[in-house]
Amino acid sequence: MLIGIGGSGVLSIKASASQSTVMPPPVDSVTGNEYVNNSIGMTYVFPKGWFIDTAAMASAKDSVKKFVATHDQNGRAKDYENSGLLMVSKSPEKVACDGCSSVSTSGPSIILSVSSVEPSDEQKTGADIQNTIKGIYGGRGGLRAVRGPEEFFVAGQSFSRIDMTNGFAYKGDAIAIRNHIRIEFQFVAGNSEQLEDLYKTLHTLKFKL
């Protein structure tokens, strides 16, 4: 899944051709602002008062499913349906019209996704993935890396971080590889200070042993 940020900081979501196969349907739930995923043994608390982007989640999953259905001959589109586990924003999402698939959010946003790590990618780290992303964008559309990839630890788990900006908004990406699962948090913020505050929410993470 790729996240784009427009000149006004509007978030757009697109299917990614490099999306890995996703784990079986997760057993997850949201109570208040606490997200619990029993499939991967993880708990995460997002900012109070934020909105769950229900329509954006449905749109993103549908886009990925359609992409795989037309590009993958093995009929594994169903494996991709749970790539975007959680999407939340400070402001309510906006749907262009009734029945439209176009959904946008403005202001700070957080997306959590997971995917299984392919056997051929077992040796890849979060930094390897982010260096590939860095190479793909490399200034394209004015988007450039301003920090990372660099390693940090949360709840005893190693993550890799990279920050990018187009001059109007900032995008942060934090990836961890845990038990053959790629866990990825993507943040969109209006400035670097706001982005740092979003990274701090990762300190609410808890993993089951």
C-alpha positions as CSV (number, residue, x, y, z in Angstrom):
1,M,0.0,0.0,0.0
2,L,1.4,3.4,-1.0
3,I,0.4,6.7,0.7
4,G,0.6,9.9,-1.3
5,I,0.5,13.4,0.2
6,G,-0.7,16.3,-1.9
7,G,0.3,19.9,-1.7
8,S,-2.4,20.7,0.8
9,G,-1.4,17.7,3.0
10,V,-4.4,15.6,1.7
11,L,-3.8,11.9,2.0
12,S,-4.5,9.5,-0.9
13,I,-4.3,5.8,-0.8
14,K,-3.3,3.5,-3.7
15,A,-2.7,-0.2,-4.2
16,S,1.0,-1.2,-4.4
17,A,2.3,-3.7,-6.9
18,S,4.8,-4.8,-4.4
19,Q,2.3,-5.6,-1.7
20,S,3.2,-8.9,0.0
21,T,0.8,-11.7,0.8
22,V,-1.1,-10.9,3.9
23,M,-1.8,-13.0,7.0
24,P,-5.1,-14.8,7.5
25,P,-8.0,-12.6,8.7
26,P,-6.9,-11.0,12.0
27,V,-8.8,-11.2,15.2
28,D,-8.8,-7.5,16.1
29,S,-10.9,-4.9,17.8
30,V,-11.0,-1.2,18.7
31,T,-12.3,0.0,22.1
32,G,-12.2,3.7,22.5
33,N,-8.8,4.6,21.1
34,E,-7.1,1.2,21.8
35,Y,-6.5,-1.2,19.0
36,V,-6.0,-4.9,19.9
37,N,-4.8,-7.5,17.4
38,N,-4.8,-11.0,18.9
39,S,-3.5,-12.6,15.7
40,I,-0.1,-10.9,16.0
41,G,-0.3,-10.3,19.8
42,M,-0.2,-6.5,19.6
43,T,-1.9,-3.6,21.3
44,Y,-1.6,0.0,20.1
45,V,-3.2,3.2,21.5
46,F,-3.9,6.0,19.0
47,P,-4.6,9.6,19.9
48,K,-7.9,10.3,21.8
49,G,-10.6,11.9,19.8
50,W,-9.4,10.7,16.4
51,F,-11.7,9.1,13.9
52,I,-11.5,5.6,12.4
53,D,-11.4,6.0,8.6
54,T,-13.9,3.2,7.8
55,A,-14.6,4.2,4.2
56,A,-10.9,4.7,3.4
57,M,-10.1,1.2,4.9
58,A,-12.8,-0.4,2.7
59,S,-11.7,1.5,-0.4
60,A,-8.0,0.6,0.1
61,K,-8.7,-3.1,0.6
62,D,-11.0,-3.1,-2.4
63,S,-8.3,-1.4,-4.6
64,V,-5.7,-3.9,-3.5
65,K,-8.0,-6.8,-4.0
66,K,-9.0,-5.7,-7.5
67,F,-5.3,-5.1,-8.5
68,V,-4.3,-8.6,-7.4
69,A,-7.3,-10.2,-9.0
70,T,-6.2,-8.7,-12.4
71,H,-2.5,-9.2,-12.0
72,D,-2.1,-12.4,-10.1
73,Q,-2.9,-15.6,-11.9
74,N,-2.9,-17.7,-8.7
75,G,-6.2,-16.4,-7.4
76,R,-4.8,-15.1,-4.1
77,A,-6.6,-11.8,-4.0
78,K,-8.3,-12.8,-0.8
79,D,-4.9,-12.9,0.9
80,Y,-4.6,-9.2,0.5
81,E,-7.9,-8.1,2.0
82,N,-6.5,-7.3,5.5
83,S,-3.4,-5.4,4.5
84,G,-4.7,-2.2,6.0
85,L,-5.7,-3.1,9.5
86,L,-6.3,0.4,11.0
87,M,-6.6,3.8,9.5
88,V,-7.3,6.8,11.8
89,S,-7.2,10.6,11.3
90,K,-7.6,13.7,13.5
91,S,-10.4,14.9,11.2
92,P,-13.3,13.0,9.7
93,E,-12.7,11.4,6.3
94,K,-14.5,12.8,3.3
95,V,-16.2,10.7,0.6
96,A,-16.5,12.4,-2.8
97,C,-20.1,11.2,-3.3
98,D,-22.5,8.4,-2.4
99,G,-21.3,5.3,-4.0
100,C,-17.9,6.8,-4.9
101,S,-14.7,5.0,-4.1
102,S,-12.7,8.2,-3.8
103,V,-12.0,8.9,-0.1
104,S,-9.6,11.5,1.3
105,T,-8.5,12.7,4.8
106,S,-6.8,15.9,5.7
107,G,-4.6,16.6,8.6
108,P,-2.6,14.1,10.6
109,S,-3.3,10.4,9.8
110,I,-2.0,7.0,10.9
111,I,-2.2,3.7,9.0
112,L,-1.3,0.3,10.4
113,S,-0.8,-2.6,8.0
114,V,0.7,-6.1,8.2
115,S,1.9,-8.7,5.7
116,S,3.7,-12.0,5.8
117,V,7.3,-12.0,4.8
118,E,7.9,-14.1,1.7
119,P,10.6,-16.8,1.9
120,S,12.7,-15.0,-0.7
121,D,12.6,-11.9,1.5
122,E,13.6,-13.5,4.8
123,Q,16.9,-11.7,5.0
124,K,15.3,-8.2,4.3
125,T,15.1,-5.7,7.1
126,G,12.8,-2.7,7.5
127,A,15.7,-0.5,6.4
128,D,16.1,-2.6,3.2
129,I,12.5,-2.0,2.3
130,Q,12.7,1.7,3.1
131,N,15.9,2.1,1.1
132,T,13.9,0.7,-1.9
133,I,11.1,3.2,-1.2
134,K,13.7,6.0,-1.0
135,G,15.1,4.9,-4.3
136,I,11.7,4.8,-6.0
137,Y,10.6,8.3,-5.0
138,G,14.1,9.9,-4.9
139,G,12.7,13.4,-5.4
140,R,9.9,12.4,-7.7
141,G,6.9,14.7,-7.3
142,G,9.0,16.8,-5.0
143,L,9.0,14.0,-2.3
144,R,12.4,13.6,-0.7
145,A,13.8,11.8,2.3
146,V,14.8,14.0,5.2
147,R,15.7,11.3,7.8
148,G,16.6,7.7,7.8
149,P,16.4,4.8,7.4
150,E,17.5,4.5,11.1
151,E,16.8,1.9,13.7
152,F,14.9,2.5,17.0
153,F,13.4,0.2,19.6
154,V,9.9,0.1,21.1
155,A,8.6,-2.5,23.6
156,G,11.8,-4.5,22.9
157,Q,11.1,-4.6,19.2
158,S,13.4,-3.2,16.5
159,F,11.9,-0.8,14.0
160,S,13.3,1.1,11.1
161,R,12.2,4.7,10.4
162,I,12.3,6.9,7.4
163,D,10.8,10.4,7.0
164,M,9.9,12.1,3.7
165,T,8.4,15.5,2.7
166,N,7.2,17.3,-0.3
167,G,7.6,20.7,1.3
168,F,4.0,20.9,2.3
169,A,3.4,17.8,4.4
170,Y,5.5,15.1,6.1
171,K,5.2,11.3,5.8
172,G,6.8,8.9,8.3
173,D,7.2,5.2,7.9
174,A,8.1,2.7,10.7
175,I,8.6,-1.0,9.9
176,A,9.3,-4.0,12.1
177,I,9.8,-7.6,11.1
178,R,8.4,-9.9,13.9
179,N,7.8,-13.6,13.7
180,H,7.9,-13.5,9.9
181,I,5.4,-10.7,9.8
182,R,6.0,-7.2,8.5
183,I,4.3,-4.6,10.7
184,E,4.2,-1.1,9.3
185,F,3.0,2.2,10.6
186,Q,2.7,5.1,8.2
187,F,2.2,8.7,9.5
188,V,1.1,11.8,7.7
189,A,1.6,15.2,9.4
190,G,1.7,18.9,8.6
191,N,5.2,19.5,10.0
192,S,8.1,17.7,11.5
193,E,7.1,18.4,15.1
194,Q,3.7,17.0,14.5
195,L,5.3,14.0,12.8
196,E,7.4,13.4,15.9
197,D,4.3,13.4,18.1
198,L,2.8,10.7,15.9
199,Y,6.0,8.6,16.3
200,K,5.6,8.9,20.0
201,T,2.3,7.1,19.9
202,L,4.4,4.0,19.1
203,H,5.5,4.0,22.8
204,T,2.0,2.7,23.6
205,L,2.8,-0.5,21.7
206,K,2.7,-3.8,23.6
207,F,3.6,-7.2,22.2
208,K,2.7,-10.6,23.7
209,L,5.7,-12.9,24.0
